[in-house]
Amino acid sequence: MILEQYYTKCLAQGTYYIASAGEAVIIDPLREVQPYIDRAAADGVTIKYIFLTHFHADFVSGHVDLADKTDATIVLGPNAVTSYAFAKAEHGQIFQVGDISFELLHTPGHTMESSCYLLRDEHGKEKALFTGDTLFIGDVGRPDLAAKSDLSTEDLAGHLYDSLRKHIIPLPDDIIIYPAHGAGSACGKNMSSETSDSLGNQKKTNYALAPEMTKEEFIAELTTGIAAPPAYFPKNVSMNKGVNSSIDEVVRRGTTPIKIAAFKALSVEEDVLVLDVRSPQEFTKATVPGAWFIGLDGQFAPWVGALIEDIDQKIILITPPGREEESVTRLARVGYDNALGYLDGGMEAWIEAGEGVETMSNISAQEFVHGLEKQAIEHPIDVRKPGEYNTSHIADVPLHSLDEVHRQIEKLNPNNTYHIHCAGGYRSVIFASIARSKGISKVINVEGGYAAIKKATRKQLELT
């Protein structure tokens, strides 16, 4: 038997490839499916099933494309309704894959179709449980995403409590838990950075599995302090229930090189967004006027989903050389299929052609600290998440979280100069770029963010 986890850090998402005796199964595939096909071919196996643990909200799955290309059967749990053909499995249904088997355990709560897949090896021993968003390492799935008029968040939390105690806690302690997500995902509150663990250890350390926790306590814990989900989540759920554009076609279109004159003309169209995905340093040095920054070398896809409000937004790209396909693919992972192409030759060609550029001022953490001490910096803002801010921040520096950038910008005065910091210097450039595109032109990025500020402060500033 072969069991491999494909973990995508940008989405904090785990896909699983399991093969035995000439057959394989893929669990929760990403949008781009060729790597799974290539792996199966290398191993000399046929992909028999594609198991979905639920309709994912935070990324677009590639299950339909993968089924079309391999003739594999898509499997979902009870209550699932789609516009494509799939096998609707019942609780306890067994699926044979080579010499191993999978049992579907229906575990509603995160969503009503949510299911786990229990793997038994060649000897019938229970070895692993693929839990989707039902059980994470250190946490469980949020219960609000599938709430409806006749099914409240509290109802879903109650279902999840029952699912965990009826179908997961009774399993042997030595079973390995493989979840769909880890730390950084918006699908839970306090996920571990570990991407697998024994069920026995989770019984000891995961608050949600505590034997003394009552159903009422569980519901209260799960429904308290849930941040609003990113706006793109409902659209991704809808896409995962339907048939979408082929990833191949999306990539072909998005990797069209756009000559400078055409790119310039598109960049001023009201319905087109220029997205610069290079490094913060490259962006602040020079970019196309009006461009937003969301860098590939960060939590790219989640920030795209959180900040670009229209999932059908037309996008033209400024990319690092050789990363054009990666940029388009990572947009498509969260359903942004309308990339029109990229700047041919990049910023180097743009500058050589004599086209105008925008730059952004940077200030070191030390200069920022000195400026605050001398009261020369009048409008500093912190754009981290509320939890980060509440843990520690500079006294009297207000929070304008990037998560709510479009509402926060409305509070800013175009006549003021804003010094912007985050934790490390990535999110602050995102915030500043969007603010600038909305008319807040006097923005200065604090390099290194709060981490550098703390080192530079040395008790010179009050941190609360």
C-alpha positions in Angstrom: 0.0 0.0 0.0 1.1 3.5 -0.8 -0.3 6.5 1.2 0.9 10.0 0.4 -0.3 13.3 1.7 0.0 16.3 -0.8 0.0 19.3 1.4 -0.5 22.8 -0.1 0.8 25.4 2.3 -0.9 28.4 0.6 -4.3 26.9 1.3 -3.2 24.8 4.3 -4.9 21.9 2.5 -4.2 18.2 2.4 -5.0 15.9 -0.5 -4.4 12.2 -0.2 -3.3 9.5 -2.7 -3.7 5.9 -1.6 -2.8 3.0 -3.9 -3.0 -0.8 -3.5 -2.7 -3.7 -6.0 -3.2 -1.7 -9.2 -5.9 0.6 -7.9 -5.8 4.1 -6.3 -8.1 6.6 -4.7 -7.7 10.4 -4.5 -9.3 12.2 -1.5 -10.1 15.9 -1.8 -8.1 16.8 -4.9 -7.0 20.3 -5.8 -8.2 22.0 -9.0 -5.1 21.0 -11.0 -5.3 17.2 -11.4 -2.4 16.3 -13.7 0.0 15.5 -10.7 -2.4 12.8 -9.5 -2.7 11.3 -13.0 1.1 11.4 -13.4 1.6 9.7 -10.0 -0.9 6.9 -10.8 0.8 6.3 -14.2 4.2 6.2 -12.5 2.9 3.6 -10.0 1.2 1.6 -12.7 -2.2 2.0 -11.1 -5.7 3.0 -12.1 -7.5 5.8 -10.2 -10.8 4.0 -9.2 -12.4 6.5 -6.8 -12.4 10.2 -6.0 -13.6 10.7 -2.4 -14.8 14.1 -1.4 -15.2 14.6 2.4 -17.6 17.5 1.8 -18.3 20.4 -0.5 -15.2 22.6 0.2 -15.7 26.3 0.8 -12.1 27.5 0.7 -11.0 26.0 -2.6 -12.4 24.6 -5.9 -11.8 20.9 -6.1 -10.7 19.1 -9.3 -12.9 16.1 -8.9 -15.0 16.6 -12.0 -11.9 17.2 -14.3 -10.2 14.2 -12.7 -13.2 11.9 -13.2 -13.5 13.0 -16.8 -9.8 12.2 -17.5 -9.6 8.9 -15.6 -13.2 7.5 -15.6 -12.9 7.3 -11.8 -16.1 7.4 -9.7 -16.8 10.5 -7.6 -18.1 9.5 -4.1 -19.9 11.8 -1.7 -21.8 11.2 1.5 -25.5 11.3 2.2 -27.4 14.6 1.6 -25.1 15.6 -1.3 -26.8 17.2 -4.3 -24.8 18.0 -7.5 -25.2 18.8 -11.2 -22.7 16.0 -12.1 -22.8 12.2 -11.8 -21.5 10.8 -8.5 -22.1 7.9 -6.2 -24.1 8.9 -3.1 -22.8 6.6 -0.4 -24.5 5.5 2.8 -23.1 5.5 6.2 -21.0 2.3 6.6 -20.7 1.6 2.9 -17.5 -0.2 1.9 -15.3 0.6 -1.1 -12.6 -1.9 -2.2 -9.4 -0.5 -3.6 -7.0 -3.2 -4.5 -6.3 -5.2 -1.3 -7.5 -2.4 1.0 -10.9 -0.9 1.8 -12.5 2.3 2.8 -15.6 2.7 4.9 -17.6 5.9 4.7 -18.6 7.3 8.0 -21.3 10.0 7.7 -20.3 12.7 10.1 -22.6 15.7 9.7 -21.8 19.0 11.5 -19.3 21.0 9.5 -21.7 20.5 6.7 -24.6 18.0 6.4 -22.9 15.8 3.8 -19.6 15.8 5.6 -18.1 12.3 5.8 -14.9 10.6 6.9 -13.2 7.7 5.2 -11.9 4.8 7.4 -9.0 3.0 5.8 -8.4 -0.7 6.5 -5.2 -2.4 5.3 -4.7 -5.7 3.5 -5.3 -7.5 6.8 -8.5 -5.7 7.6 -6.8 -3.6 10.4 -8.1 0.0 10.8 -5.1 2.2 9.9 -6.2 5.7 9.1 -9.1 8.1 9.1 -9.4 10.9 6.5 -11.6 13.4 8.4 -12.0 16.3 6.0 -13.2 19.3 8.1 -14.9 17.1 10.7 -11.8 16.7 12.8 -8.6 18.7 12.6 -5.4 18.3 14.5 -6.2 20.4 17.6 -9.6 21.6 16.5 -12.8 20.8 14.6 -14.5 22.3 11.6 -16.5 25.6 12.0 -20.3 24.9 12.1 -21.5 28.1 10.5 -20.8 27.7 6.8 -23.7 25.5 6.0 -26.3 27.2 8.2 -29.6 27.9 6.6 -33.0 29.2 7.5 -34.0 25.8 8.8 -30.6 24.8 10.2 -28.8 27.1 12.5 -25.1 27.3 13.4 -26.1 25.8 16.8 -27.9 22.9 15.1 -24.8 22.1 13.1 -22.6 22.3 16.1 -24.9 19.8 17.8 -24.7 17.4 14.9 -20.9 17.7 15.0 -20.8 16.8 18.7 -22.9 13.7 18.0 -20.8 12.7 15.0 -17.5 12.9 16.9 -18.8 10.9 19.8 -20.7 8.2 17.8 -18.3 7.6 15.0 -14.8 8.8 15.7 -14.1 8.7 19.5 -14.9 4.9 19.7 -12.2 4.1 17.0 -8.9 2.6 18.1 -6.3 5.1 19.5 -3.6 4.0 17.1 -5.5 5.2 14.0 -3.8 8.1 12.2 -6.0 11.1 11.6 -5.5 12.9 8.2 -7.5 16.1 8.0 -8.3 18.3 5.1 -6.6 21.4 6.6 -4.0 22.7 9.0 -3.0 26.0 10.6 -3.8 29.0 8.5 -7.1 27.7 7.1 -10.2 29.7 7.8 -12.2 26.5 8.2 -11.4 26.3 11.9 -10.2 28.5 14.8 -7.2 26.9 16.4 -5.7 24.3 14.1 -2.3 22.8 14.8 0.6 23.2 12.3 0.9 19.4 12.4 -0.8 17.7 9.4 -1.5 14.3 11.0 -1.6 12.7 14.4 -2.8 9.6 16.2 -6.4 9.6 17.3 -5.2 8.6 20.8 -3.2 11.8 21.1 -6.0 13.9 19.8 -8.3 12.4 22.5 -5.8 13.7 25.0 -5.1 17.1 23.5 -8.0 18.2 21.3 -10.5 20.1 23.4 -13.4 19.0 21.2 -12.8 15.3 22.1 -12.7 15.9 25.9 -14.9 13.2 27.5 -16.2 15.5 30.1 -17.4 18.2 27.7 -21.2 18.4 27.5 -23.1 19.0 24.3 -24.1 22.4 25.5 -20.5 23.3 26.3 -19.4 22.1 22.9 -22.0 24.2 21.1 -21.0 27.3 23.1 -17.3 26.8 22.4 -17.8 26.3 18.7 -20.2 29.2 18.1 -18.2 31.7 20.1 -15.5 33.9 18.4 -16.0 32.7 14.9 -14.6 35.2 12.4 -16.7 36.0 9.4 -15.8 33.6 6.5 -14.1 35.1 3.5 -16.6 36.3 0.9 -15.6 33.8 -1.7 -16.6 30.8 0.4 -20.2 30.5 -0.8 -19.1 30.8 -4.4 -16.6 28.0 -4.0 -19.2 25.7 -2.5 -21.5 26.4 -5.4 -18.7 25.7 -7.9 -17.9 22.4 -6.1 -21.5 21.3 -6.6 -21.4 22.1 -10.4 -19.3 21.6 -13.5 -16.7 24.4 -14.0 -14.4 25.5 -16.8 -11.6 23.0 -17.4 -8.5 23.9 -15.5 -6.6 23.4 -18.7 -8.7 26.1 -20.5 -8.4 28.5 -17.5 -4.6 28.1 -17.6 -4.3 28.5 -21.3 -6.3 31.7 -21.3 -4.6 33.1 -18.2 -1.1 32.5 -19.5 -1.6 34.6 -22.6 1.3 37.1 -22.9 -0.1 40.7 -23.3 2.0 43.3 -25.1 2.7 46.6 -23.4 0.3 48.7 -25.4 -2.6 46.2 -24.9 -1.7 45.8 -21.2 -1.7 49.6 -20.7 -5.1 49.9 -22.4 -6.6 47.1 -20.3 -5.1 48.5 -17.1 -7.3 51.6 -17.2 -10.5 49.7 -17.9 -12.9 49.9 -14.9 -13.7 46.2 -14.9 -10.1 45.0 -15.1 -7.8 44.6 -12.1 -4.0 44.7 -12.4 -2.6 42.2 -9.9 1.1 42.3 -9.1 2.2 39.0 -7.6 5.9 39.6 -7.2 7.7 40.2 -3.9 6.9 43.2 -1.7 10.3 44.6 -2.4 9.8 44.5 -6.2 6.3 45.9 -6.0 7.3 48.9 -3.8 10.2 49.7 -6.1 8.1 50.0 -9.3 4.7 48.7 -10.5 2.0 49.6 -13.0 -0.1 52.5 -11.8 -3.2 51.3 -10.0 -2.0 47.8 -9.4 -2.8 45.8 -6.3 -0.2 43.7 -4.6 -0.8 40.1 -3.4 2.5 38.2 -3.6 2.8 34.6 -4.5 5.3 34.0 -1.7 2.7 34.3 1.0 -0.9 33.2 1.7 -1.7 34.1 -1.9 -4.9 32.3 -2.7 -6.7 33.0 0.7 -5.9 36.7 0.4 -7.1 36.8 -3.2 -10.4 35.2 -2.1 -10.7 37.5 0.9 -9.9 40.8 -0.9 -11.1 40.5 -4.5 -14.8 40.7 -3.9 -16.0 39.7 -7.3 -15.0 36.1 -8.1 -15.6 36.8 -11.8 -13.2 39.8 -11.7 -11.2 40.3 -14.9 -7.5 40.1 -13.9 -4.3 40.9 -15.7 -1.1 39.9 -14.0 2.4 41.1 -13.4 4.4 38.0 -12.4 7.9 36.9 -11.7 9.6 35.5 -14.8 8.6 31.8 -15.2 5.8 31.8 -12.7 3.0 32.8 -15.0 1.3 29.4 -15.0 1.7 29.1 -11.2 0.0 32.4 -10.8 -3.0 31.5 -12.9 -3.3 28.0 -11.3 -3.3 29.4 -7.8 -6.0 31.9 -8.8 -8.1 29.1 -10.2 -7.7 27.1 -7.0 -10.1 29.5 -5.3 -12.3 30.0 -8.3 -10.8 33.1 -9.9 -11.0 31.8 -13.5 -11.0 35.2 -15.3 -7.3 35.9 -15.7 -6.8 37.4 -19.1 -3.1 37.1 -19.3 0.2 38.6 -18.0 2.5 41.5 -18.9 4.8 40.3 -21.6 8.4 40.9 -20.5 7.3 42.0 -17.0 8.1 45.3 -15.3 11.5 45.4 -17.0 9.9 45.6 -20.4 7.4 48.2 -19.1 10.1 50.4 -17.8 12.3 50.0 -20.9 9.3 51.1 -23.0 9.2 54.4 -21.0 5.8 53.7 -19.4 5.0 55.4 -16.1 5.4 53.6 -12.8 4.2 53.9 -9.2 6.5 53.4 -6.3 5.8 53.1 -2.6 7.9 54.5 0.2 9.4 52.2 2.8 10.6 53.0 6.2 12.7 50.8 8.5 11.3 49.6 11.8 14.0 51.7 13.6 13.0 54.8 11.7 9.4 54.1 12.5 10.1 53.8 16.2 12.1 57.0 16.2 9.3 58.8 14.3 6.7 57.7 16.9 9.0 58.8 19.7 9.4 62.3 18.2 5.7 62.4 17.3 6.7 62.9 13.7 4.5 60.0 12.6 0.9 61.1 13.1 -1.1 58.3 11.5 0.4 54.9 12.1 -1.9 51.9 11.6 -1.7 48.2 12.3 -3.3 45.9 9.7 -2.9 42.5 11.4 -5.8 40.3 12.6 -7.7 41.2 15.7 -6.2 38.3 17.6 -2.7 39.3 16.8 -3.5 42.9 17.8 -5.1 42.0 21.1 -2.1 39.8 22.0 0.4 42.7 21.6 0.4 46.1 19.9 1.9 49.5 20.1 -0.1 51.7 22.5 -2.4 54.2 20.7 -1.8 52.7 17.2 -5.3 51.8 15.9 -6.2 48.5 14.2 -7.4 48.6 10.6 -7.3 44.8 9.8 -6.5 43.8 6.2 -9.4 41.3 6.4 -11.8 44.3 6.3 -9.7 46.5 4.1 -12.5 47.8 1.9 -14.5 49.0 5.0 -11.3 50.2 6.7 -10.3 52.4 3.8 -13.6 54.4 4.1 -12.3 55.5 7.6 -9.1 56.9 6.2 -8.5 60.6 5.2 -6.9 61.1 1.7 -5.1 64.1 3.1 -3.2 62.1 5.8 0.0 60.2 5.5 -0.3 56.6 6.8 2.5 54.5 8.1 1.3 50.9 7.8 2.6 47.8 9.5 1.6 44.2 9.8 3.5 41.3 11.3 6.3 40.9 8.8 5.8 43.3 5.9 3.6 41.3 3.5 0.1 42.3 4.5 1.0 45.9 5.0 2.0 46.2 1.3 -1.3 44.5 0.3 -3.3 47.0 2.4 -1.2 50.0 1.1 -1.6 49.0 -2.5 -5.4 48.7 -2.2 -5.7 51.9 -0.2 -3.6 53.7 -2.9 -5.9 52.4 -5.7 -8.8 53.8 -3.8 -7.4 57.3 -3.4 -5.4 57.1 -0.2 -2.2 58.0 -1.9 0.1 58.9 1.0 1.0 55.4 2.3 4.4 54.3 3.7 5.2 50.7 4.4 7.1 49.7 7.6 9.6 47.1 6.6 9.7 43.9 8.7 6.5 44.7 10.4 5.7 44.2 14.1 8.4 41.6 14.5 11.1 44.2 13.5 9.4 46.9 15.5 9.6 44.9 18.7 13.3 44.4 18.1 13.8 48.1 17.4 11.7 49.2 20.4 13.7 47.9 23.3 11.2 49.4 25.8 11.3 52.8 24.0 7.7 52.4 23.1 4.8 51.1 25.1 3.6 47.7 23.8 0.3 46.6 25.2 
